[in-house]
């Protein structure tokens, strides 16, 4: 079915003669067959957002509807690949058109020529339902790809392809449903990006996602299947934090969405990711990563679609029983695309020109995260963890995108440019950040490390809060006016900040910290605080306590060998007790 263009306004095209088309249908626009999606319908008049540059397009050009909603192709070949916002493979498009991608280029999202080694699991006569595994493909060295029965299909297996090499479009099984209809299944399935994939049951997230970053894991943890926002001004390290999460998080698969970011920054990501080594197995990190690149100079409409493309791919891997992290950088640029399209549609603007439905659209994205029991006969649990960077203009988090995000997500890592300029990384401000998962994760921490883990966290947060209050006094009357106990609080807070929270991503020993190392390191700092307070009560000299030799060793403790740190920390604890006892003994002798 085809219609005729009557108006072109940037990426927005209005066409008539599409009475039988539906909202969300994908259309092909003009002689170049540009990809577009219908946003709204009024009679036979359709408003279409075009995902490619519309220059040269004018009234009278033809619009042809495909009758299908905006969908992604799901199957082997997605990992270790780079897509644009509507899942077109950029390496293949470059090979086809050169460095400058030609408009209207049609390239299949999954390679139709590459053969995959398929191993069947299902047998003829088996009764299968949606989500059951038909067979497996070792897609990369890190990930076993499970070929599943698509949602909405169930029945008896009539035929199964034997073990061998197949392309994604080959029929690998035929299922006859209860109505006697036969469904030919291949290794590939399609799914509309704006509709969440189904699951059996959703659970409350109860296990932490280990990021290896001490300020995140100890003070502001995120659960697997949780949601988090990383807001911060330009240059505060949002992208660096997301890189660290992508590299070190204990998830199976990472989906990185570069949504409207600067081209040079996205280039850094595309250059660095293939070189990063997976700490689990030493393989390239790309073997379990999907990159979606939609830079700020690419068509704005595709930017709006990119986060839906990413979260749909994540849900597909979740359905296999994997833990997936979706990193969207940044949702502010996505919201700007939403604002531009809303303005061209002449909708009533909301706060700061954003559409009134901004908050609900953000919620639709973040609510697709979670821990679920997957479809299928065998019990599989998978999770999608959604982490979105927010880039508020001028670092002002009172703007609509930041505020709407804060109402939805449960973890807020507030980046501070003053910390970044002071070379304190990760530049997460411990006074303005929060995590609402602390209480639900507390039983896990207690089971692993005992009651001390959570009490140490509370104590560290309390000391940092006290330091903030004492700094006001120091600014007014100077540090000498503080009591020895308050001076010790300031010293301990400094140790927590510099010796515990600050991390160096370029030093292997410090780039990643296991939970046990974090627990022991914080205990070391707090034990110093406890012993010094007891010594001060016995009349010990404050300056002598600050000058003990172990103080320097505590400062270097975070650089300890990850495989031998426990012995080193035990030695520091013994030395600390001995040296502080000697300071106390000196008081007794006097």
BAVO-224235 format. One record per residue (C-alpha): residue number from 0; residue in one letter; x, y, z. Coordinates in nm, 4 decimals, m for minus. Example, Ala and Ser with C-alpha at 12.3 -4.5 7.8 and 13.67 -1.06 7.14 Angstrom:
2
- k/r/u/v/w
- 0/A/1.2300/m0.4500/0.7800
- 1/S/1.3670/m0.1060/0.7140
//
This chain:
590
- k/r/u/v/w
- 0/X/0.0000/0.0000/0.0000
- 1/X/0.1365/0.3436/m0.0922
- 2/X/0.0649/0.7091/m0.0214
- 3/X/0.1909/1.0515/m0.1307
- 4/X/0.3991/1.3029/0.0659
- 5/X/0.2301/1.6392/0.1304
- 6/X/0.4764/1.7958/0.3763
- 7/X/0.8417/1.7550/0.4783
- 8/X/0.9724/1.9136/0.8001
- 9/X/1.3210/1.7802/0.8720
- 10/X/1.2868/1.4172/0.9834
- 11/X/0.9057/1.4535/0.9975
- 12/X/0.7131/1.3650/0.6810
- 13/X/0.3364/1.3883/0.6366
- 14/X/0.1743/1.1626/0.3756
- 15/X/m0.1836/1.1022/0.2553
- 16/X/m0.3477/0.7925/0.1110
- 17/X/m0.2414/0.5547/0.3895
- 18/X/m0.5865/0.4737/0.5309
- 19/X/m0.5062/0.1055/0.5861
- 20/X/m0.1715/0.1686/0.7580
- 21/X/m0.1264/0.1443/1.1363
- 22/X/0.0600/0.3470/1.3957
- 23/X/0.4192/0.2152/1.4421
- 24/X/0.4266/0.0590/1.0922
- 25/X/0.7607/0.0856/0.9149
- 26/X/0.7443/0.2635/0.5782
- 27/X/0.9800/0.3293/0.2871
- 28/X/0.9897/0.6935/0.1833
- 29/X/1.0691/0.8357/m0.1619
- 30/X/1.2730/0.6897/m0.4479
- 31/X/1.5683/0.6313/m0.2117
- 32/X/1.3447/0.4093/0.0058
- 33/X/1.4369/0.5855/0.3294
- 34/X/1.3307/0.4008/0.6446
- 35/X/1.0546/0.5644/0.8509
- 36/X/0.7954/0.4855/1.1168
- 37/X/0.4369/0.6096/1.1446
- 38/X/0.3891/0.8186/1.4624
- 39/X/0.0200/0.9053/1.4349
- 40/X/m0.2749/0.8696/1.1977
- 41/X/m0.5592/1.1129/1.1194
- 42/X/m0.7923/0.9531/0.8672
- 43/X/m0.5688/0.8549/0.5746
- 44/X/m0.3067/1.1123/0.6780
- 45/X/0.0054/0.9770/0.8492
- 46/X/0.2852/1.1594/1.0323
- 47/X/0.6090/0.9687/0.9756
- 48/X/0.9458/1.0037/1.1478
- 49/X/1.2229/0.9206/0.9001
- 50/X/1.5366/0.7557/1.0376
- 51/X/1.7617/0.8971/0.7652
- 52/X/1.8522/1.2390/0.6230
- 53/X/1.5517/1.3804/0.4318
- 54/X/1.7258/1.6509/0.2264
- 55/X/1.6043/1.6454/m0.1366
- 56/X/1.2711/1.4899/m0.0391
- 57/X/0.9588/1.6877/m0.1370
- 58/X/0.5797/1.6713/m0.1764
- 59/X/0.4566/1.4214/m0.4312
- 60/X/0.7096/1.1509/m0.3462
- 61/X/0.5746/0.8027/m0.2760
- 62/X/0.5503/0.6357/0.0660
- 63/X/0.5147/0.2567/0.0785
- 64/X/0.4133/0.0801/0.4000
- 65/X/0.5630/m0.2575/0.4913
- 66/X/0.2737/m0.3471/0.7228
- 67/X/0.5232/m0.4379/0.9993
- 68/X/0.6105/m0.2453/1.3159
- 69/X/0.9681/m0.1301/1.3846
- 70/X/1.1388/m0.4599/1.4747
- 71/X/1.4832/m0.6052/1.5363
- 72/X/1.6269/m0.9327/1.4090
- 73/X/1.7328/m1.1582/1.6952
- 74/X/1.9685/m1.4503/1.6459
- 75/X/2.3365/m1.5499/1.6160
- 76/X/2.5624/m1.2720/1.4885
- 77/X/2.4621/m0.9865/1.7181
- 78/X/2.7535/m1.0225/1.9586
- 79/X/3.0850/m0.8655/1.8583
- 80/X/2.8922/m0.6366/1.6243
- 81/X/2.8306/m0.2619/1.5895
- 82/X/2.4838/m0.1371/1.4889
- 83/X/2.3265/0.2015/1.4307
- 84/X/2.0084/0.3062/1.6127
- 85/X/1.7785/0.0928/1.3959
- 86/X/2.0006/m0.2180/1.3977
- 87/X/2.1800/m0.1746/1.0685
- 88/X/2.5304/m0.3277/1.0940
- 89/X/2.7766/m0.0403/1.0495
- 90/X/3.0807/m0.2511/0.9437
- 91/X/2.8809/m0.4128/0.6628
- 92/X/2.7324/m0.0793/0.5556
- 93/X/3.0792/0.0731/0.5417
- 94/X/3.2034/m0.2149/0.3288
- 95/X/2.9087/m0.1580/0.0959
- 96/X/2.9049/0.2217/0.0688
- 97/X/3.2459/0.3446/0.1918
- 98/X/3.3167/0.5820/0.4829
- 99/X/3.0055/0.7898/0.4113
- 100/X/2.6916/0.5784/0.4461
- 101/X/2.4520/0.6297/0.1537
- 102/X/2.0859/0.7019/0.2324
- 103/X/1.8413/0.4214/0.1727
- 104/X/2.1064/0.1505/0.2081
- 105/X/1.9348/m0.1780/0.2893
- 106/X/2.1492/m0.4276/0.4801
- 107/X/2.0151/m0.7221/0.6792
- 108/X/2.0763/m0.6873/1.0545
- 109/X/2.1967/m1.0492/1.0743
- 110/X/2.4409/m1.1825/0.8167
- 111/X/2.2506/m1.4074/0.5755
- 112/X/2.5646/m1.5748/0.4368
- 113/X/2.7551/m1.6734/0.7518
- 114/X/2.7069/m2.0342/0.8590
- 115/X/2.6748/m2.1255/1.2266
- 116/X/2.7479/m2.4639/1.3833
- 117/X/2.4110/m2.5730/1.5184
- 118/X/2.3620/m2.8476/1.7794
- 119/X/1.9972/m2.9641/1.8211
- 120/X/1.8538/m3.0182/2.1684
- 121/X/1.4867/m3.0899/2.0914
- 122/X/1.3723/m3.4183/1.9359
- 123/X/1.0877/m3.5130/1.7019
- 124/X/0.7706/m3.5737/1.9040
- 125/X/0.8637/m3.3385/2.1891
- 126/X/0.5906/m3.1007/2.3023
- 127/X/0.7454/m2.7560/2.3279
- 128/X/0.6135/m2.4195/2.4349
- 129/X/0.7372/m2.0637/2.3872
- 130/X/1.0854/m2.0187/2.5300
- 131/X/1.1903/m2.3855/2.5093
- 132/X/1.5355/m2.4422/2.3627
- 133/X/1.5468/m2.6002/2.0155
- 134/X/1.9260/m2.6093/1.9910
- 135/X/2.2451/m2.4174/2.0608
- 136/X/2.5103/m2.2245/1.8681
- 137/X/2.8512/m2.1379/2.0156
- 138/X/2.8260/m1.7782/1.8942
- 139/X/3.1498/m1.6582/2.0557
- 140/X/3.4045/m1.8187/2.2848
- 141/X/3.2250/m1.6524/2.5796
- 142/X/2.8556/m1.7048/2.4972
- 143/X/2.6481/m2.0115/2.4068
- 144/X/2.3536/m1.8855/2.2016
- 145/X/2.0300/m2.0737/2.2733
- 146/X/1.7862/m2.0968/1.9816
- 147/X/1.4411/m2.0729/2.1417
- 148/X/1.0809/m2.1238/2.0340
- 149/X/0.9471/m1.7693/1.9688
- 150/X/0.6744/m1.6272/2.1979
- 151/X/0.3228/m1.7202/2.0852
- 152/X/0.4177/m2.0597/1.9367
- 153/X/0.3769/m2.4012/2.1012
- 154/X/0.3063/m2.7545/1.9861
- 155/X/0.4652/m3.0839/1.8842
- 156/X/0.7968/m3.1020/1.7005
- 157/X/0.7383/m3.2574/1.3577
- 158/X/1.0952/m3.2348/1.2261
- 159/X/1.4376/m3.1214/1.3491
- 160/X/1.7497/m3.0307/1.1533
- 161/X/2.0500/m3.2458/1.2400
- 162/X/2.3774/m3.1170/1.3753
- 163/X/2.5566/m2.9098/1.1121
- 164/X/2.6237/m2.5642/0.9691
- 165/X/2.3314/m2.3406/0.8769
- 166/X/2.2611/m1.9762/0.7947
- 167/X/2.0165/m1.7872/1.0186
- 168/X/1.7277/m1.8197/0.7685
- 169/X/1.7489/m2.2007/0.7287
- 170/X/1.4614/m2.3982/0.8800
- 171/X/1.5925/m2.5891/1.1817
- 172/X/1.2600/m2.7204/1.3163
- 173/X/0.8922/m2.7521/1.2280
- 174/X/0.6322/m2.7315/1.5070
- 175/X/0.2665/m2.8253/1.4636
- 176/X/0.0354/m2.6354/1.6979
- 177/X/m0.2918/m2.7589/1.8483
- 178/X/m0.4861/m2.6266/1.5479
- 179/X/m0.2849/m2.8384/1.3084
- 180/X/m0.0886/m2.5441/1.1614
- 181/X/0.2789/m2.5986/1.0981
- 182/X/0.5363/m2.3320/1.1930
- 183/X/0.8772/m2.3407/1.0280
- 184/X/1.1351/m2.2053/1.2732
- 185/X/1.4787/m2.0703/1.1881
- 186/X/1.7640/m1.9488/1.4084
- 187/X/1.6327/m1.5930/1.3692
- 188/X/1.3237/m1.4291/1.5131
- 189/X/1.1854/m1.0747/1.4888
- 190/X/1.0443/m0.8661/1.7703
- 191/X/0.8865/m0.5138/1.7769
- 192/X/1.1219/m0.2845/1.9700
- 193/X/0.8520/m0.0874/2.1528
- 194/X/0.6895/m0.3971/2.3047
- 195/X/0.8547/m0.5693/2.6032
- 196/X/0.9262/m0.9402/2.5531
- 197/X/0.7101/m1.1689/2.7706
- 198/X/0.8279/m1.3713/3.0717
- 199/X/0.6753/m1.6093/3.3277
- 200/X/0.7312/m1.4105/3.6472
- 201/X/0.9195/m1.1070/3.7765
- 202/X/1.1187/m1.1141/4.1004
- 203/X/1.2449/m0.8508/4.3412
- 204/X/1.6192/m0.8012/4.2674
- 205/X/1.8118/m0.9585/4.5564
- 206/X/2.1709/m1.0073/4.4365
- 207/X/2.4181/m0.7220/4.3820
- 208/X/2.5899/m0.6557/4.0519
- 209/X/2.9610/m0.6511/4.1331
- 210/X/3.1181/m0.3624/3.9432
- 211/X/3.4600/m0.3763/4.1116
- 212/X/3.4239/m0.0038/4.1932
- 213/X/3.4412/0.0419/4.5705
- 214/X/3.2186/0.3501/4.5975
- 215/X/2.9497/0.1688/4.3966
- 216/X/2.9686/m0.1794/4.5489
- 217/X/3.0114/m0.0750/4.9118
- 218/X/2.8277/0.2566/4.9450
- 219/X/2.5746/0.2718/4.6585
- 220/X/2.5201/m0.0826/4.5246
- 221/X/2.2985/m0.1758/4.2318
- 222/X/2.1167/m0.5084/4.2134
- 223/X/2.1181/m0.7354/3.9110
- 224/X/1.7955/m0.6448/3.7375
- 225/X/1.8008/m0.2971/3.8896
- 226/X/1.7980/0.0536/3.7458
- 227/X/2.0521/0.3323/3.7920
- 228/X/2.1244/0.6798/3.6618
- 229/X/2.4657/0.8445/3.6263
- 230/X/2.4054/1.2208/3.6053
- 231/X/2.6859/1.4685/3.5735
- 232/X/2.8094/1.7741/3.3855
- 233/X/3.0470/1.7689/3.0901
- 234/X/3.3876/1.6213/3.1772
- 235/X/3.2821/1.4590/3.5054
- 236/X/3.3461/1.1045/3.3837
- 237/X/3.0062/0.9545/3.2906
- 238/X/3.1456/0.7626/2.9960
- 239/X/3.4471/0.6431/3.1979
- 240/X/3.2157/0.5082/3.4697
- 241/X/3.0148/0.3237/3.2045
- 242/X/3.3334/0.1823/3.0511
- 243/X/3.4376/0.0486/3.3917
- 244/X/3.0931/m0.1030/3.4433
- 245/X/3.1053/m0.2632/3.0985
- 246/X/3.4470/m0.4149/3.1610
- 247/X/3.4251/m0.5321/3.5218
- 248/X/3.0578/m0.6005/3.6020
- 249/X/2.9794/m0.9653/3.6704
- 250/X/2.7169/m0.9858/3.3957
- 251/X/2.7208/m1.2219/3.0990
- 252/X/2.6448/m0.9701/2.8232
- 253/X/2.6831/m0.5930/2.7833
- 254/X/2.4694/m0.3793/2.5495
- 255/X/2.6293/m0.0350/2.5097
- 256/X/2.4063/0.2307/2.3492
- 257/X/2.5867/0.5450/2.2363
- 258/X/2.2755/0.7599/2.2057
- 259/X/2.3453/1.1016/2.0573
- 260/X/2.6986/1.1227/2.1962
- 261/X/2.9721/1.3262/2.0286
- 262/X/3.1327/1.1522/1.7322
- 263/X/3.4883/1.1654/1.8727
- 264/X/3.3732/1.0167/2.2042
- 265/X/3.1891/0.7365/2.0269
- 266/X/3.4989/0.6775/1.8147
- 267/X/3.6995/0.6266/2.1351
- 268/X/3.4459/0.3661/2.2480
- 269/X/3.4562/0.1841/1.9129
- 270/X/3.8372/0.1872/1.9160
- 271/X/3.8807/0.0887/2.2823
- 272/X/3.6174/m0.1816/2.3261
- 273/X/3.7667/m0.4260/2.0729
- 274/X/4.1033/m0.3906/2.2530
- 275/X/3.9688/m0.4435/2.6050
- 276/X/4.0330/m0.7866/2.7513
- 277/X/3.7558/m0.9703/2.9337
- 278/X/3.8867/m1.0249/3.2909
- 279/X/3.6923/m1.3536/3.3078
- 280/X/3.8668/m1.5396/3.0281
- 281/X/4.1241/m1.3075/2.8686
- 282/X/3.9247/m1.2931/2.5432
- 283/X/3.8352/m0.9582/2.3794
- 284/X/3.5472/m0.7937/2.5675
- 285/X/3.3582/m0.7563/2.2362
- 286/X/3.2927/m1.1332/2.2412
- 287/X/3.0091/m1.0629/2.4865
- 288/X/2.9214/m0.7077/2.3835
- 289/X/2.6792/m0.5450/2.1393
- 290/X/2.7531/m0.1811/2.0500
- 291/X/2.4820/0.0521/1.9221
- 292/X/2.6331/0.3729/1.7849
- 293/X/2.4112/0.6690/1.7110
- 294/X/2.6199/0.9849/1.7226
- 295/X/2.4900/1.3405/1.7546
- 296/X/2.5317/1.4091/1.3813
- 297/X/2.3239/1.1060/1.2791
- 298/X/1.9514/1.1535/1.2051
- 299/X/1.7693/1.2521/1.5222
- 300/X/1.4787/1.0083/1.4785
- 301/X/1.7083/0.7041/1.4862
- 302/X/1.8456/0.8313/1.8172
- 303/X/1.4974/0.8045/1.9645
- 304/X/1.4702/0.4431/1.8459
- 305/X/1.8188/0.3361/1.9614
- 306/X/1.7423/0.2741/2.3302
- 307/X/1.4434/0.0550/2.2370
- 308/X/1.6636/m0.1418/1.9970
- 309/X/1.9194/m0.1946/2.2736
- 310/X/1.6756/m0.2996/2.5469
- 311/X/1.4981/m0.5440/2.3104
- 312/X/1.8289/m0.7159/2.2265
- 313/X/1.8995/m0.7288/2.6018
- 314/X/1.5627/m0.8943/2.6727
- 315/X/1.6350/m1.1585/2.4088
- 316/X/1.9588/m1.2608/2.5819
- 317/X/1.7816/m1.2388/2.9183
- 318/X/1.5328/m1.4966/2.7896
- 319/X/1.8238/m1.7399/2.7475
- 320/X/1.8924/m1.7097/3.1214
- 321/X/2.1786/m1.4599/3.1000
- 322/X/2.2447/m1.1524/3.3129
- 323/X/2.2574/m0.8498/3.0805
- 324/X/2.3639/m0.4902/3.1473
- 325/X/2.2278/m0.2119/2.9252
- 326/X/2.4354/0.1059/2.9337
- 327/X/2.2621/0.4022/2.7680
- 328/X/2.4863/0.7045/2.7106
- 329/X/2.3024/0.9336/2.7310
- 330/X/1.9278/0.9513/2.7923
- 331/X/1.9468/1.3336/2.7828
- 332/X/2.0373/1.3222/2.4131
- 333/X/1.7545/1.0737/2.3617
- 334/X/1.5138/1.3138/2.5341
- 335/X/1.6364/1.5958/2.3078
- 336/X/1.5443/1.3824/2.0062
- 337/X/1.2025/1.3246/2.1625
- 338/X/1.1645/1.7026/2.2116
- 339/X/1.2595/1.7788/1.8519
- 340/X/1.0140/1.5252/1.7084
- 341/X/0.7402/1.6485/1.9449
- 342/X/0.7979/2.0069/1.8288
- 343/X/0.7722/1.9087/1.4640
- 344/X/0.4481/1.7226/1.5385
- 345/X/0.3206/2.0515/1.6886
- 346/X/0.2340/1.8839/2.0194
- 347/X/0.1723/2.0936/2.3308
- 348/X/0.5158/2.1367/2.4954
- 349/X/0.5751/2.0603/2.8614
- 350/X/0.8497/2.1840/3.0910
- 351/X/1.1508/2.3301/2.9021
- 352/X/0.9913/2.2270/2.5722
- 353/X/1.0023/1.8530/2.6428
- 354/X/0.6823/1.6636/2.5566
- 355/X/0.4340/1.5985/2.8364
- 356/X/0.4952/1.2236/2.8003
- 357/X/0.8719/1.2470/2.8720
- 358/X/0.8460/1.0812/3.2153
- 359/X/0.6250/0.7964/3.0905
- 360/X/0.8620/0.7239/2.7992
- 361/X/1.1589/0.7128/3.0378
- 362/X/0.9618/0.4800/3.2643
- 363/X/0.8821/0.2505/2.9697
- 364/X/1.2557/0.2111/2.9122
- 365/X/1.3645/0.1559/3.2723
- 366/X/1.0672/m0.0677/3.3611
- 367/X/1.1884/m0.3235/3.1074
- 368/X/1.4756/m0.3977/3.3463
- 369/X/1.4281/m0.6679/3.6098
- 370/X/1.4953/m1.0237/3.7227
- 371/X/1.2576/m1.2669/3.5559
- 372/X/1.1745/m1.6333/3.5282
- 373/X/1.2086/m1.6928/3.1558
- 374/X/0.9496/m1.8547/2.9318
- 375/X/1.0042/m2.2262/2.8788
- 376/X/0.9675/m2.5647/3.0470
- 377/X/1.3093/m2.5613/3.2159
- 378/X/1.3592/m2.3093/3.4954
- 379/X/1.5805/m2.0254/3.3785
- 380/X/1.6319/m1.6904/3.5440
- 381/X/1.7696/m1.3941/3.3570
- 382/X/1.8088/m1.0277/3.4337
- 383/X/1.8369/m0.6928/3.2567
- 384/X/2.0104/m0.4139/3.4472
- 385/X/1.9473/m0.0679/3.2979
- 386/X/2.2020/0.2087/3.3632
- 387/X/2.1468/0.5423/3.1947
- 388/X/2.3832/0.8389/3.1841
- 389/X/2.2169/1.1792/3.2138
- 390/X/2.3849/1.4943/3.0805
- 391/X/2.1962/1.7888/3.2323
- 392/X/2.2824/2.1251/3.0725
- 393/X/2.5355/2.2994/3.2967
- 394/X/2.5218/2.0093/3.5426
- 395/X/2.1872/2.1309/3.6799
- 396/X/1.9965/1.8198/3.7913
- 397/X/1.6798/2.0207/3.8554
- 398/X/1.6039/2.0014/3.4807
- 399/X/1.3193/1.7722/3.3632
- 400/X/1.5175/1.4699/3.2348
- 401/X/1.7192/1.4338/3.5572
- 402/X/1.4130/1.4829/3.7768
- 403/X/1.1995/1.2365/3.5788
- 404/X/1.4832/0.9822/3.5888
- 405/X/1.5302/1.0229/3.9648
- 406/X/1.1627/0.9395/4.0204
- 407/X/1.2018/0.6123/3.8301
- 408/X/1.5452/0.4660/3.9062
- 409/X/1.6531/0.3274/4.2422
- 410/X/2.0238/0.4131/4.2269
- 411/X/2.1593/0.7618/4.1699
- 412/X/2.5355/0.8014/4.1206
- 413/X/2.5750/1.1805/4.1159
- 414/X/2.8979/1.2770/3.9414
- 415/X/3.0710/1.5915/4.0635
- 416/X/3.2904/1.7996/3.8320
- 417/X/3.4876/1.9409/4.1298
- 418/X/3.5919/1.5850/4.2224
- 419/X/3.6844/1.5123/3.8598
- 420/X/3.8959/1.8301/3.8389
- 421/X/4.0666/1.7236/4.1638
- 422/X/4.1527/1.3931/3.9908
- 423/X/3.9301/1.1940/4.2278
- 424/X/3.7835/0.9069/4.0225
- 425/X/3.5231/0.7688/4.0109
- 426/X/3.3951/1.1254/4.0652
- 427/X/3.0773/1.0082/4.2423
- 428/X/2.9699/1.2477/4.5159
- 429/X/2.9085/1.0426/4.8324
- 430/X/2.6887/1.3139/4.9884
- 431/X/2.4323/1.3451/4.7073
- 432/X/2.4251/0.9872/4.5701
- 433/X/2.1950/0.7156/4.7000
- 434/X/2.0893/0.3533/4.6506
- 435/X/1.7464/0.2185/4.7430
- 436/X/1.8674/m0.1401/4.7022
- 437/X/2.0754/m0.1377/5.0232
- 438/X/1.8012/m0.2927/5.2385
- 439/X/1.7067/m0.5629/4.9844
- 440/X/2.0746/m0.6563/4.9322
- 441/X/2.1637/m0.6506/5.3045
- 442/X/2.0756/m1.0224/5.3593
- 443/X/2.3183/m1.1216/5.0794
- 444/X/2.6031/m0.9138/5.2251
- 445/X/2.5328/m1.0479/5.5752
- 446/X/2.5313/m1.4075/5.4494
- 447/X/2.8637/m1.3589/5.2695
- 448/X/3.0568/m1.1414/5.5182
- 449/X/2.8571/m1.1320/5.8421
- 450/X/2.6901/m0.8375/6.0154
- 451/X/3.0124/m0.6329/6.0046
- 452/X/2.9837/m0.5517/5.6321
- 453/X/2.6691/m0.3409/5.6645
- 454/X/2.7718/m0.1831/5.9968
- 455/X/3.1054/m0.0788/5.8413
- 456/X/2.9183/0.0799/5.5494
- 457/X/2.6931/0.2757/5.7857
- 458/X/2.9950/0.3844/5.9918
- 459/X/3.1862/0.5026/5.6831
- 460/X/2.8868/0.7035/5.5574
- 461/X/2.8440/0.8581/5.9028
- 462/X/3.2113/0.9669/5.9142
- 463/X/3.1857/1.1240/5.5662
- 464/X/2.8727/1.3143/5.6731
- 465/X/3.0463/1.4335/5.9907
- 466/X/3.3449/1.5528/5.7868
- 467/X/3.1147/1.7645/5.5708
- 468/X/2.9727/1.9354/5.8805
- 469/X/3.3178/1.9855/6.0386
- 470/X/3.4523/2.1458/5.7210
- 471/X/3.2103/2.4337/5.7763
- 472/X/3.3695/2.4962/6.1172
- 473/X/3.7218/2.4642/5.9719
- 474/X/3.6423/2.7296/5.7107
- 475/X/3.5303/2.9688/5.9854
- 476/X/3.7848/2.9184/6.2653
- 477/X/4.0540/2.6867/6.1257
- 478/X/4.1456/2.3253/6.1963
- 479/X/4.3292/2.4010/6.5229
- 480/X/3.9997/2.4897/6.6891
- 481/X/3.8756/2.1307/6.6531
- 482/X/3.8984/1.8803/6.9372
- 483/X/4.1350/1.5800/6.8955
- 484/X/3.8294/1.3531/6.8385
- 485/X/3.7030/1.5801/6.5604
- 486/X/4.0518/1.6020/6.4098
- 487/X/4.0540/1.2204/6.4039
- 488/X/3.7160/1.2218/6.2259
- 489/X/3.8626/1.4523/5.9612
- 490/X/4.1694/1.2274/5.9246
- 491/X/3.9605/0.9077/5.8993
- 492/X/3.7279/1.0677/5.6423
- 493/X/4.0317/1.1676/5.4374
- 494/X/4.1536/0.8060/5.4506
- 495/X/3.8110/0.6789/5.3404
- 496/X/3.8091/0.9255/5.0499
- 497/X/4.1660/0.8842/4.9311
- 498/X/4.2573/0.5310/5.0378
- 499/X/3.9215/0.3594/4.9800
- 500/X/3.6864/0.5495/4.7468
- 501/X/3.9453/0.6769/4.4994
- 502/X/4.0453/0.4213/4.2345
- 503/X/4.2981/0.4199/3.9519
- 504/X/4.1633/0.2547/3.6366
- 505/X/4.5134/0.2380/3.4865
- 506/X/4.6638/0.0222/3.7643
- 507/X/4.5643/m0.3426/3.7378
- 508/X/4.5717/m0.4010/4.1150
- 509/X/4.3362/m0.1082/4.1775
- 510/X/4.1129/m0.0991/3.8680
- 511/X/3.8975/m0.3798/4.0128
- 512/X/3.8256/m0.4714/4.3766
- 513/X/3.6509/m0.7915/4.4783
- 514/X/3.3894/m0.7738/4.7544
- 515/X/3.6279/m0.9390/5.0015
- 516/X/3.9075/m0.6927/4.9251
- 517/X/3.6656/m0.4001/4.9635
- 518/X/3.5406/m0.5397/5.2944
- 519/X/3.8897/m0.5931/5.4358
- 520/X/4.0207/m0.2559/5.3135
- 521/X/3.7351/m0.0575/5.4705
- 522/X/3.7695/m0.2606/5.7916
- 523/X/4.1380/m0.1641/5.7995
- 524/X/4.0593/0.2094/5.7829
- 525/X/3.7782/0.1898/6.0403
- 526/X/3.9908/m0.0206/6.2756
- 527/X/4.2528/0.2545/6.2686
- 528/X/3.9773/0.4993/6.3670
- 529/X/3.8560/0.2786/6.6569
- 530/X/4.2057/0.2168/6.7963
- 531/X/4.2994/0.5849/6.7730
- 532/X/3.9796/0.6911/6.9552
- 533/X/4.0575/0.4497/7.2379
- 534/X/4.4141/0.5856/7.2518
- 535/X/4.2913/0.9479/7.2645
- 536/X/4.0695/0.8616/7.5622
- 537/X/4.3831/0.7318/7.7377
- 538/X/4.5610/1.0605/7.6748
- 539/X/4.7676/0.9659/7.3683
- 540/X/4.9177/1.2422/7.1560
- 541/X/4.7054/1.3051/6.8464
- 542/X/4.9984/1.3937/6.6205
- 543/X/5.1885/1.0825/6.7294
- 544/X/4.8865/0.8680/6.6315
- 545/X/4.8689/1.0332/6.2893
- 546/X/5.2421/0.9732/6.2361
- 547/X/5.2546/0.5956/6.2978
- 548/X/5.4273/0.3996/6.0189
- 549/X/5.1235/0.1820/5.9450
- 550/X/4.9332/0.4941/5.8340
- 551/X/5.1347/0.5025/5.5127
- 552/X/5.0860/0.1281/5.4605
- 553/X/4.7073/0.1695/5.4899
- 554/X/4.7315/0.4374/5.2197
- 555/X/4.8986/0.1891/4.9855
- 556/X/4.6848/m0.1114/5.0862
- 557/X/4.4458/m0.0752/4.7900
- 558/X/4.7388/m0.1551/4.5576
- 559/X/4.7884/m0.4968/4.7223
- 560/X/4.8034/m0.8056/4.5008
- 561/X/4.4420/m0.9289/4.4486
- 562/X/4.5576/m1.2851/4.5198
- 563/X/4.7594/m1.2130/4.8361
- 564/X/4.5978/m0.9089/4.9952
- 565/X/4.4568/m1.0932/5.3002
- 566/X/4.8029/m1.1773/5.4351
- 567/X/4.9200/m0.8193/5.3723
- 568/X/4.6159/m0.6743/5.5490
- 569/X/4.6622/m0.9084/5.8471
- 570/X/5.0192/m0.7829/5.8828
- 571/X/4.9075/m0.4175/5.8675
- 572/X/4.6434/m0.4837/6.1358
- 573/X/4.9045/m0.6377/6.3664
- 574/X/5.1496/m0.3530/6.3037
- 575/X/4.8737/m0.0963/6.3649
- 576/X/4.7829/m0.2447/6.7039
- 577/X/5.1487/m0.2636/6.8084
- 578/X/5.2352/0.0922/6.7058
- 579/X/4.9252/0.2492/6.8647
- 580/X/4.9913/0.0516/7.1846
- 581/X/5.3438/0.1956/7.1847
- 582/X/5.2004/0.5496/7.1618
- 583/X/4.9737/0.4716/7.4594
- 584/X/5.2666/0.3188/7.6501
- 585/X/5.4611/0.6428/7.5973
- 586/X/5.1801/0.8310/7.7759
- 587/X/5.1875/0.5876/8.0695
- 588/X/5.5649/0.6317/8.1090
- 589/X/5.5260/1.0080/8.1264
//
